[in-house]
Amino acid sequence: MGSLYLTVRRPFVADHFHDLPGFVEARHGHNWEAEVTFRGAPGETEAPAGALDDWIARMDYTLLNQQASLAGRNPTAEALARDLLLHLEAEGLRVARVQVREKANYWAACRREGR
C-alpha cells in the first residue's frame, strides 16, 4: 500500500506591515489560510489537526511582526509557511507540505527536501 495523506485547512486573521529597504507598507490585515498535508496512517487525525490549531491560535488576531517565532523576519506568507513547518516538525509530525495563503491569488508553500 502507498503512503496515506491527510490535508487540514484552517483560516485565521492577522495584521502585518512591511519595512524593507525600498518597500514600506503600512499595517494592514488579511484573512489568511493555512493548509497542511500530513503523512500518516488511517485514524491519525487528532494530533495533526491539534498541532495546526495550536499554531493558528497563536497567530489569530495578532500583529505578526510581534510574534517571537518571526523575530527579525518580514512576516510574509513564505515566512509563515516556514514557521508553521518548524512548529509541526517540533511536535513530531510527518509533514509533506505546508501552504499559507495571504490573498486570494497569493500562496506560499514549504516542505523539507527529500520528503
C-alpha positions in Angstrom: 0.0 0.0 0.0 1.2 3.5 -0.8 1.5 6.5 1.6 -1.6 8.0 3.1 -2.0 11.7 3.4 -4.3 14.0 5.4 -4.8 17.6 4.5 -6.2 20.1 7.0 -7.0 23.7 6.2 -7.7 26.5 8.8 -8.4 30.2 8.4 -7.0 32.9 10.6 -7.0 36.7 10.7 -3.8 38.7 11.3 -2.2 42.1 10.6 1.4 42.8 9.4 3.4 45.6 7.9 6.5 45.7 5.7 9.5 47.8 6.4 12.2 46.8 4.0 14.7 48.7 2.0 12.8 50.0 -1.0 9.5 48.6 0.2 7.5 50.1 3.1 3.8 49.2 3.6 1.6 50.4 6.5 0.0 48.0 8.9 -2.8 46.1 7.2 -4.7 42.9 7.8 -5.5 39.7 5.8 -7.8 36.8 6.1 -5.1 34.2 5.9 -5.4 30.5 5.4 -3.0 27.7 6.4 -3.2 24.3 4.7 -1.1 21.4 5.8 -0.7 17.9 4.3 0.5 15.3 6.8 1.8 11.8 6.1 0.2 9.2 8.3 -1.9 6.2 9.0 -5.6 5.7 9.0 -7.1 7.3 12.1 -4.2 9.7 12.7 -6.1 12.9 12.6 -6.3 14.3 16.1 -2.6 15.1 16.7 -2.1 16.8 13.3 -5.2 18.9 13.5 -4.5 19.8 17.1 -0.9 20.9 16.4 -2.2 23.1 13.5 -4.9 24.6 15.7 -2.3 25.4 18.4 -0.3 27.4 15.8 -3.4 29.1 14.5 -4.5 30.1 18.0 -1.0 31.8 18.5 -1.3 33.8 15.2 -5.0 34.6 15.1 -5.9 38.2 15.6 -2.4 39.3 16.2 0.2 41.7 14.7 2.5 39.1 13.1 5.5 41.5 13.3 5.4 40.9 17.1 5.5 37.1 17.0 8.6 35.8 18.7 9.0 33.0 16.2 9.1 35.5 13.3 11.5 37.9 15.0 13.9 39.5 12.6 12.0 38.4 9.5 9.4 40.1 7.3 6.1 38.3 8.2 5.2 37.2 4.7 3.3 34.1 3.6 6.7 32.5 2.9 7.9 33.2 6.5 4.7 32.0 8.0 4.8 28.7 5.9 8.3 28.1 7.2 7.3 28.9 10.8 4.4 26.6 10.6 6.5 23.8 9.2 9.0 24.2 12.0 6.2 24.2 14.6 4.7 21.0 13.3 8.0 19.2 13.0 8.8 20.2 16.6 5.6 18.4 17.5 7.0 15.2 15.9 4.5 15.2 13.0 5.3 14.0 9.5 4.6 16.9 7.3 4.5 16.6 3.5 3.7 20.2 2.6 2.6 23.5 4.2 0.9 26.3 2.3 -0.1 29.7 3.6 -2.4 32.0 1.7 -2.1 35.7 2.2 -4.5 36.8 -0.5 -6.9 35.0 -2.9 -4.2 34.8 -5.5 -1.0 34.5 -3.4 0.1 31.3 -1.7 3.5 30.2 -0.4 4.4 26.6 0.1 7.1 25.0 2.2 8.4 21.4 2.6 11.6 19.6 3.5 13.5 18.4 0.5 13.6 14.7 0.1 10.3 14.1 1.8 
